[in-house]
Amino acid sequence: MACQPSKPSNTAMNPENSFGYDYDLLKNDPTTVLLKQGNQQVLIVGKYQARVMTSSSQGEEGFSYGWINHELIKSGKLGPHMNAFGGEERFWLGPEGGQFSVYFKQGDPFTFEHWQTPEIIDTETYPLVKSDSQKALFHKDFEIENYSGTKFKVSLDREIKLLSDSEAKTYLQIPLEGISWVGYQTDNVLKNTGQDWSKSTGVLSIWLLGMMKASDQNTILIPYQKGQEAAINAAYFGQIPADRLIKKEGLLYFKADANSRGKLGIPPKALVPLAASYDAANHILTILQFDYYGDQEYVNSMWEIQENPFQGDALNAYNDGKNDTGTQMGKFYELESSSPAIALAHGQSLRHVQRTFHLEGMEEKLDQVCQKLLGIKLVELPWK
C-alpha cells in the first residue's frame, strides 16, 4: 500500500471541493461502489453507466478531483440532449457526428437542437457483476442504431481498478515520494453480438471522457508530434481563439476555465499517447494514459456529412462554455481518448484501456514530474 503524505498546507480547499462532500451525495444510491486503499479512493455509480464519478488521494477530507453536477443529481430530473451528471471518466460511443453518428437521427441537421445522447450512455444503469476493495466489474447488453440506419447489437464489460504503488511507478516511470496521488485504470471491452460490421455502413468506437473541475488557473497540456500542427483540429465549435490555445515546441496549452466552449482533436499522425492538466490554484497535476497501437483509423465526430468518416481523432480535449442556445452544462473541462475504428465480425471484441492519475503536493515536487513527463517547467505555464 502506498504511503500517502499529509495534506499539503498550500492547497486551497473549501468543504464543497472535498471527496466527502461528493460521497455524501452518492453513498446511499444502491449502485454506488467505493474502491479504497488507504487514503486513495475511487467512487463509481452503476446508475450513471458505471462512470467514475470522482476520486481522492487523501480520503474523505481530500480534494475531489472529478466535476459532479450536484444540482442535477439532487433534482432527480432528466433533460434533453445530455444529462450532465458529471464524473471524471464515463463510457461513451463514437462517432458523435457524421453519417455514422449515434447522436443524430437520420435526416436531422447537425445542430445542438437535434443532438441527443443515446439513453444507453446517458440514463441507463450498468449492472455490477462483482467487486472488492480494489476493483469492480460491470456488464451491459444493448442495441443501438446510427444515422445511416445501421443497427448494432453489442455487449460491454467495463472494469475499474485502483492502481497499486508499484503499478503507478511502472506506468509513470517517476518517483512518487512526497506526493499524494491516486490512480485507476478502466478496461473496456465491446463485443459484437449481432451482424458483422462494415465501414461502408459505420462502426462503433469506445470513447472515454473525463469531466474535471475548471478554474482560471487550470491548463490542459497535450504533447504532439512536432511538425504536425496543421493536423490538429481546433475548430469543432468554431476556431479556438489564439489567446486560449498556444502551440509551442510540440506542446499544446489549452485554457481550462469553462468560460469559452471549445474542443481540440489530435489525429493519429500528430498523437503522443498522453494528456495532462495542471491546476495551479490547488497544485494538482492530472495525467491521462491510454491504449494506442500505431497509425490506425479513428471515427470522425465532426458535425457534418463527412468525406472522410475514418480520419478522426484518437485524443480530444474540451473546455465548456455557453452553447448555441446560450446555456452552459457546467464549470468543467474534459480529457478524452478513443479506441480505433474496427469492423468487428460477429463474436469479435474491441478493447480500450485508459489510466487516470492525480498527483497533488508542493509545486517543486510536481515540477519535477512535469519536466520528466512533458519536458516543461510549471513556471512556463501561461495561466497561473
NUVOFI-296237 format. One record per residue (C-alpha): residue number from 1; residue in one letter; x, y negated, z negated. Coordinates in nm, 4 decimals, m for minus. Layout:
% NUVOFI-296237
NUM:A:X:Y:Z
...
END
This chain:
% NUVOFI-296237
1:M:0.0000:0.0000:0.0000
2:A:0.1302:m0.3429:0.0896
3:C:0.2421:m0.5775:m0.1807
4:Q:0.0374:m0.8930:m0.1485
5:P:0.1843:m1.2151:m0.2870
6:S:m0.0251:m1.4532:m0.4897
7:K:m0.2257:m1.7220:m0.3157
8:P:m0.0076:m1.9916:m0.1574
9:S:m0.0539:m2.3121:m0.3526
10:N:m0.0655:m2.5289:m0.0388
11:T:m0.3641:m2.3563:0.1222
12:A:m0.6740:m2.5754:0.1456
13:M:m0.9804:m2.3883:0.0215
14:N:m1.3364:m2.4502:m0.0790
15:P:m1.5722:m2.1775:m0.2050
16:E:m1.7686:m2.1633:0.1206
17:N:m1.4498:m2.0590:0.3030
18:S:m1.3927:m1.7620:0.0720
19:F:m1.4368:m1.3980:0.1628
20:G:m1.6574:m1.3540:m0.1437
21:Y:m1.8998:m1.6168:m0.0121
22:D:m1.9426:m1.4218:0.3119
23:Y:m1.9527:m1.0855:0.1362
24:D:m2.2364:m1.2062:m0.0887
25:L:m2.4391:m1.2876:0.2220
26:L:m2.3978:m0.9420:0.3759
27:K:m2.3277:m0.6924:0.0974
28:N:m2.6918:m0.5951:0.0420
29:D:m2.7517:m0.5015:0.4048
30:P:m2.7634:m0.1176:0.4189
31:T:m2.5482:m0.1151:0.7347
32:T:m2.2609:m0.3109:0.5753
33:V:m1.9269:m0.1304:0.5387
34:L:m1.6304:m0.2675:0.3412
35:L:m1.2808:m0.1420:0.4188
36:K:m1.0321:m0.2121:0.1429
37:Q:m0.6720:m0.1530:0.0404
38:G:m0.5692:m0.3724:m0.2484
39:N:m0.6487:m0.7331:m0.1584
40:Q:m0.6769:m0.6536:0.2121
41:Q:m1.0446:m0.6315:0.3040
42:V:m1.2435:m0.5992:0.6269
43:L:m1.6218:m0.6452:0.6401
44:I:m1.8242:m0.4636:0.9100
45:V:m2.2000:m0.4712:0.9757
46:G:m2.3626:m0.1940:1.1800
47:K:m2.6774:m0.4037:1.2354
48:Y:m2.4635:m0.6508:1.4290
49:Q:m2.3242:m0.3878:1.6697
50:A:m2.0556:m0.2656:1.4281
51:R:m1.8803:m0.6005:1.4524
52:V:m1.6021:m0.7021:1.2187
53:M:m1.7684:m0.9995:1.0521
54:T:m1.4631:m1.1220:0.8630
55:S:m1.1534:m1.0197:0.6713
56:S:m0.9310:m1.1340:0.3863
57:S:m0.5713:m1.0848:0.2821
58:Q:m0.6362:m1.1974:m0.0775
59:G:m0.9529:m1.0267:m0.1913
60:E:m1.2850:m1.1976:m0.2543
61:E:m1.1204:m1.5245:m0.3578
62:G:m0.9108:m1.5340:m0.0413
63:F:m0.9805:m1.7235:0.2793
64:S:m1.2441:m1.5626:0.5006
65:Y:m1.0888:m1.5543:0.8469
66:G:m1.3978:m1.4947:1.0609
67:W:m1.6609:m1.7544:1.1508
68:I:m2.0082:m1.6476:1.0317
69:N:m2.3363:m1.8206:1.1105
70:H:m2.4910:m1.8240:0.7624
71:E:m2.7903:m2.0328:0.8686
72:L:m2.8938:m1.7938:1.1465
73:I:m2.8441:m1.4810:0.9344
74:K:m3.0418:m1.6243:0.6413
75:S:m3.3281:m1.7264:0.8726
76:G:m3.3842:m1.3684:0.9887
77:K:m3.4950:m1.5116:1.3237
78:L:m3.3805:m1.4176:1.6716
79:G:m3.3413:m1.6707:1.9515
80:P:m3.2886:m1.6827:2.3290
81:H:m2.9638:m1.6409:2.5265
82:M:m2.7435:m1.5100:2.2442
83:N:m2.7768:m1.4670:1.8697
84:A:m2.4513:m1.6173:1.7488
85:F:m2.4277:m1.4278:1.4204
86:G:m2.0520:m1.4822:1.4259
87:G:m1.7911:m1.2230:1.3444
88:E:m1.4214:m1.2078:1.4167
89:E:m1.4454:m0.9121:1.6532
90:R:m1.7548:m0.7977:1.8391
91:F:m1.8085:m0.5417:2.1136
92:W:m1.9413:m0.6787:2.4412
93:L:m1.9601:m0.5606:2.8011
94:G:m1.8284:m0.7233:3.1179
95:P:m1.8809:m0.8730:3.3651
96:E:m2.0640:m1.1826:3.2461
97:G:m2.1279:m1.3459:3.5848
98:G:m2.1459:m1.2478:3.9498
99:Q:m2.3365:m0.9880:4.1484
100:F:m2.2442:m0.7152:3.8966
101:S:m2.3284:m0.9193:3.5857
102:V:m2.5251:m0.7623:3.2997
103:Y:m2.6188:m1.1083:3.1603
104:F:m2.8303:m1.2343:3.4527
105:K:m3.1347:m1.0805:3.6181
106:Q:m3.1316:m1.0157:3.9909
107:G:m3.2027:m1.3330:4.1870
108:D:m3.1723:m1.5727:3.8923
109:P:m2.9365:m1.8720:3.9231
110:F:m2.6172:m1.8594:3.7194
111:T:m2.7146:m2.1291:3.4704
112:F:m2.7271:m2.1330:3.0915
113:E:m3.1079:m2.1387:3.1068
114:H:m3.1078:m1.7925:3.2703
115:W:m2.8086:m1.6441:3.0863
116:Q:m2.9185:m1.3685:2.8459
117:T:m2.7037:m1.1413:2.6331
118:P:m2.8325:m0.7820:2.6628
119:E:m3.0036:m0.6513:2.3474
120:I:m2.7569:m0.3622:2.3204
121:I:m2.4753:m0.6070:2.2441
122:D:m2.6848:m0.8706:2.0688
123:T:m2.9537:m0.7328:1.8378
124:E:m2.9367:m0.3501:1.8259
125:T:m2.7898:m0.1533:1.5343
126:Y:m2.4959:0.0825:1.5911
127:P:m2.5328:0.3860:1.3583
128:L:m2.2468:0.4743:1.1250
129:V:m2.1080:0.8257:1.1812
130:K:m1.8578:0.8346:0.8933
131:S:m1.6435:0.6038:0.6829
132:D:m1.3965:0.5877:0.3960
133:S:m1.2000:0.3010:0.2409
134:Q:m0.9638:0.2790:0.5396
135:K:m1.1803:0.3272:0.8491
136:A:m1.5343:0.3510:0.9846
137:L:m1.6687:0.5185:1.2996
138:F:m1.9873:0.4077:1.4778
139:H:m2.1669:0.5681:1.7747
140:K:m2.4307:0.4356:2.0164
141:D:m2.6001:0.5781:2.3279
142:F:m2.7639:0.3307:2.5647
143:E:m2.8655:0.2359:2.9189
144:I:m2.8153:m0.0983:3.0935
145:E:m2.8751:m0.2476:3.4403
146:N:m2.6693:m0.5044:3.6316
147:Y:m2.7633:m0.7978:3.8591
148:S:m2.7463:m0.5729:4.1677
149:G:m2.9870:m0.3173:4.0167
150:T:m2.7263:m0.0541:3.9281
151:K:m2.8238:0.1427:3.6182
152:F:m2.5626:0.2717:3.3732
153:K:m2.6078:0.5433:3.1122
154:V:m2.3278:0.5420:2.8560
155:S:m2.2187:0.6270:2.5037
156:L:m1.9895:0.4244:2.2804
157:D:m1.7625:0.5330:1.9970
158:R:m1.6174:0.2399:1.8004
159:E:m1.3710:0.2987:1.5173
160:I:m1.2410:0.0185:1.2948
161:K:m0.9299:0.0942:1.0887
162:L:m0.7311:m0.1033:0.8312
163:L:m0.3618:m0.1014:0.9192
164:S:m0.1014:0.0012:0.6650
165:D:0.2177:m0.1866:0.5837
166:S:0.4277:0.0498:0.7957
167:E:0.1841:0.0288:1.0898
168:A:0.1824:m0.3508:1.0784
169:K:0.5615:m0.3680:1.0769
170:T:0.5773:m0.1225:1.3681
171:Y:0.3283:m0.3169:1.5792
172:L:0.4533:m0.6667:1.4947
173:Q:0.8255:m0.5897:1.4616
174:I:0.8618:m0.8628:1.1982
175:P:0.9275:m0.8642:0.8216
176:L:0.6148:m0.9339:0.6159
177:E:0.7741:m1.0031:0.2784
178:G:0.6426:m1.3186:0.1125
179:I:0.3362:m1.3358:0.3402
180:S:m0.0249:m1.2485:0.2615
181:W:m0.1636:m1.0543:0.5544
182:V:m0.4399:m0.8266:0.6725
183:G:m0.4505:m0.6264:0.9939
184:Y:m0.7040:m0.3973:1.1554
185:Q:m0.7461:m0.2052:1.4778
186:T:m1.0598:m0.1256:1.6734
187:D:m1.0591:0.1775:1.9033
188:N:m1.3430:0.1582:2.1561
189:V:m1.4347:0.4475:2.3889
190:L:m1.7066:0.4010:2.6520
191:K:m1.8194:0.7257:2.8187
192:N:m2.0228:0.7542:3.1394
193:T:m2.3083:0.9939:3.0604
194:G:m2.5002:0.9162:3.3818
195:Q:m2.4292:0.8930:3.7547
196:D:m2.0811:0.8310:3.8941
197:W:m1.9855:0.4628:3.9071
198:S:m1.8721:0.2855:4.2231
199:K:m1.7017:m0.0509:4.2577
200:S:m1.9313:m0.1235:4.5522
201:T:m2.2284:m0.1372:4.3124
202:G:m2.0461:m0.2506:3.9968
203:V:m1.8811:m0.1069:3.6877
204:L:m1.8778:m0.1980:3.3179
205:S:m1.5760:m0.3064:3.1171
206:I:m1.5112:m0.3245:2.7436
207:W:m1.4899:m0.6842:2.6231
208:L:m1.3844:m0.7672:2.2657
209:L:m1.4420:m1.1194:2.1346
210:G:m1.3421:m1.2768:1.8042
211:M:m1.5046:m1.5866:1.6535
212:M:m1.2658:m1.7743:1.4231
213:K:m1.3105:m2.0979:1.2287
214:A:m1.2251:m2.4091:1.4280
215:S:m1.0552:m2.7185:1.2866
216:D:m0.8866:m3.0348:1.4130
217:Q:m0.5509:m2.8796:1.3240
218:N:m0.6048:m2.5468:1.4992
219:T:m0.4179:m2.4470:1.8150
220:I:m0.4665:m2.1403:2.0349
221:L:m0.1304:m2.0135:2.1609
222:I:m0.1144:m1.7908:2.4697
223:P:0.2119:m1.6869:2.6350
224:Y:0.2047:m1.6310:3.0109
225:Q:0.4389:m1.5257:3.2898
226:K:0.6446:m1.8269:3.3946
227:G:0.5729:m1.9391:3.7476
228:Q:0.2126:m1.8161:3.7329
229:E:0.0491:m2.1354:3.6073
230:A:m0.1708:m2.1562:3.9196
231:A:m0.3283:m1.8159:3.8439
232:I:m0.4658:m1.9311:3.5071
233:N:m0.8366:m2.0168:3.5214
234:A:m0.9202:m2.3259:3.3158
235:A:m1.2467:m2.4137:3.4909
236:Y:m1.5120:m2.1732:3.3607
237:F:m1.7307:m2.4511:3.2211
238:G:m1.5659:m2.7376:3.4040
239:Q:m1.1948:m2.8125:3.4057
240:I:m1.0443:m2.8312:3.0560
241:P:m0.9055:m3.1854:3.0077
242:A:m0.5285:m3.2269:3.0086
243:D:m0.5293:m3.3659:2.6545
244:R:m0.6841:m3.0384:2.5297
245:L:m0.4745:m2.7887:2.7262
246:I:m0.0983:m2.8074:2.7595
247:K:0.1052:m2.5671:2.9756
248:K:0.4708:m2.5696:2.8801
249:E:0.7545:m2.3230:2.9424
250:G:0.5425:m2.0082:2.9556
251:L:0.3071:m2.1016:2.6706
252:L:m0.0455:m2.2418:2.6679
253:Y:m0.1509:m2.4751:2.3867
254:F:m0.5325:m2.4982:2.3728
255:K:m0.7036:m2.7186:2.1128
256:A:m0.9423:m2.5112:1.8970
257:D:m1.1566:m2.7760:1.7279
258:A:m1.5058:m2.6775:1.8602
259:N:m1.5572:m3.0298:1.9948
260:S:m1.5466:m2.9545:2.3681
261:R:m1.6758:m2.6431:2.5438
262:G:m1.4029:m2.4801:2.7484
263:K:m1.2726:m2.1378:2.8455
264:L:m0.9392:m2.0036:2.9663
265:G:m0.8810:m1.6903:3.1708
266:I:m0.5493:m1.5088:3.2126
267:P:m0.5393:m1.2592:3.5026
268:P:m0.3010:m0.9599:3.5083
269:K:m0.0267:m1.1266:3.7122
270:A:0.0039:m1.4085:3.4569
271:L:m0.0504:m1.1946:3.1467
272:V:0.1679:m1.1357:2.8452
273:P:m0.0466:m0.8975:2.6308
274:L:m0.0510:m1.1226:2.3254
275:A:m0.2542:m1.4149:2.1936
276:A:m0.2318:m1.6198:1.8761
277:S:m0.3646:m1.9216:1.6942
278:Y:m0.2320:m2.1387:1.4143
279:D:m0.4459:m2.3241:1.1608
280:A:m0.2075:m2.5861:1.0233
281:A:m0.4550:m2.7061:0.7579
282:N:m0.4796:m2.3622:0.5950
283:H:m0.1428:m2.2161:0.7009
284:I:m0.2940:m1.9168:0.8815
285:L:m0.1306:m1.7516:1.1817
286:T:m0.3574:m1.5130:1.3734
287:I:m0.2092:m1.2575:1.6142
288:L:m0.4045:m1.0569:1.8740
289:Q:m0.2583:m0.7474:2.0430
290:F:m0.4428:m0.5267:2.2920
291:D:m0.4070:m0.2429:2.5401
292:Y:m0.2614:m0.3348:2.8764
293:Y:m0.1306:m0.0866:3.1312
294:G:0.0058:m0.2982:3.4121
295:D:m0.1412:m0.4556:3.7235
296:Q:m0.4927:m0.3103:3.7253
297:E:m0.8194:m0.4683:3.8373
298:Y:m1.0431:m0.6556:3.5916
299:V:m1.4052:m0.7631:3.6286
300:N:m1.4701:m1.1221:3.7332
301:S:m1.7004:m1.3114:3.4951
302:M:m1.7346:m1.6405:3.6837
303:W:m2.0974:m1.7579:3.7004
304:E:m2.1369:m1.7289:4.0793
305:I:m2.1734:m1.4708:4.3549
306:Q:m1.8122:m1.3656:4.3932
307:E:m1.5903:m1.2935:4.6917
308:N:m1.3528:m1.1022:4.4628
309:P:m1.5533:m0.9341:4.1832
310:F:m1.2483:m0.7404:4.0572
311:Q:m0.9962:m1.0214:4.0372
312:G:m1.0897:m1.1241:3.6842
313:D:m0.9141:m1.1792:3.3531
314:A:m0.7503:m0.9468:3.1031
315:L:m0.7453:m1.2175:2.8326
316:N:m0.9704:m1.5127:2.7542
317:A:m0.9835:m1.7936:2.5009
318:Y:m1.2861:m2.0112:2.4309
319:N:m1.3474:m2.3325:2.2380
320:D:m1.7090:m2.4060:2.1538
321:G:m1.8824:m2.7367:2.2119
322:K:m2.2113:m2.8675:2.3453
323:N:m2.3548:m2.6600:2.6317
324:D:m2.5731:m2.7594:2.9286
325:T:m2.8756:m2.8056:2.7009
326:G:m2.6923:m3.0396:2.4627
327:T:m2.6878:m2.7847:2.1795
328:Q:m2.3950:m2.6001:2.0246
329:M:m2.3616:m2.2476:1.8881
330:G:m2.1168:m2.3325:1.6098
331:K:m1.7798:m2.4576:1.4870
332:F:m1.5720:m2.1715:1.6206
333:Y:m1.3207:m2.0697:1.8827
334:E:m1.2645:m1.7260:2.0350
335:L:m0.9800:m1.4956:2.1318
336:E:m1.0944:m1.2217:2.3727
337:S:m0.9457:m0.9217:2.5524
338:S:m1.0888:m0.6844:2.8135
339:S:m1.0336:m0.3362:2.9484
340:P:m0.9634:m0.2779:3.3182
341:A:m1.2455:m0.2195:3.5686
342:I:m1.2538:0.1565:3.6350
343:A:m1.5107:0.3511:3.8377
344:L:m1.5874:0.6333:3.5934
345:A:m1.7197:0.9642:3.7171
346:H:m1.9860:1.1401:3.5099
347:G:m1.8277:1.2516:3.1811
348:Q:m1.5219:1.0252:3.2109
349:S:m1.4316:0.7682:2.9454
350:L:m1.2745:0.4253:2.9264
351:R:m1.0757:0.3273:2.6152
352:H:m0.9682:m0.0131:2.4871
353:V:m0.7765:m0.0755:2.1633
354:Q:m0.7292:m0.4165:2.0029
355:R:m0.5428:m0.5217:1.6879
356:T:m0.6015:m0.8398:1.4875
357:F:m0.3602:m0.9723:1.2252
358:H:m0.3994:m1.2720:0.9959
359:L:m0.0845:m1.3967:0.8237
360:E:m0.1119:m1.6597:0.5524
361:G:0.1592:m1.8295:0.3496
362:M:0.4206:m2.1014:0.3309
363:E:0.4885:m2.2661:0.6635
364:E:0.8590:m2.1838:0.6668
365:K:0.7743:m1.8115:0.6495
366:L:0.5110:m1.8349:0.9231
367:D:0.7506:m2.0446:1.1321
368:Q:0.9979:m1.7552:1.1369
369:V:0.7216:m1.5228:1.2615
370:C:0.6101:m1.7719:1.5262
371:Q:0.9652:m1.8152:1.6550
372:K:1.0140:m1.4405:1.6874
373:L:0.6774:m1.3593:1.8482
374:L:0.6194:m1.6725:2.0592
375:G:0.9583:m1.8403:2.0838
376:I:0.8470:m2.1729:1.9394
377:K:0.8662:m2.3590:1.6099
378:L:0.5439:m2.4637:1.4368
379:V:0.6701:m2.8216:1.4258
380:E:0.6401:m2.8224:1.8088
381:L:0.2618:m2.7726:1.7999
382:P:0.0708:m3.0704:1.9450
383:W:m0.2210:m3.0676:1.6944
384:K:m0.1021:m3.0558:1.3329
END
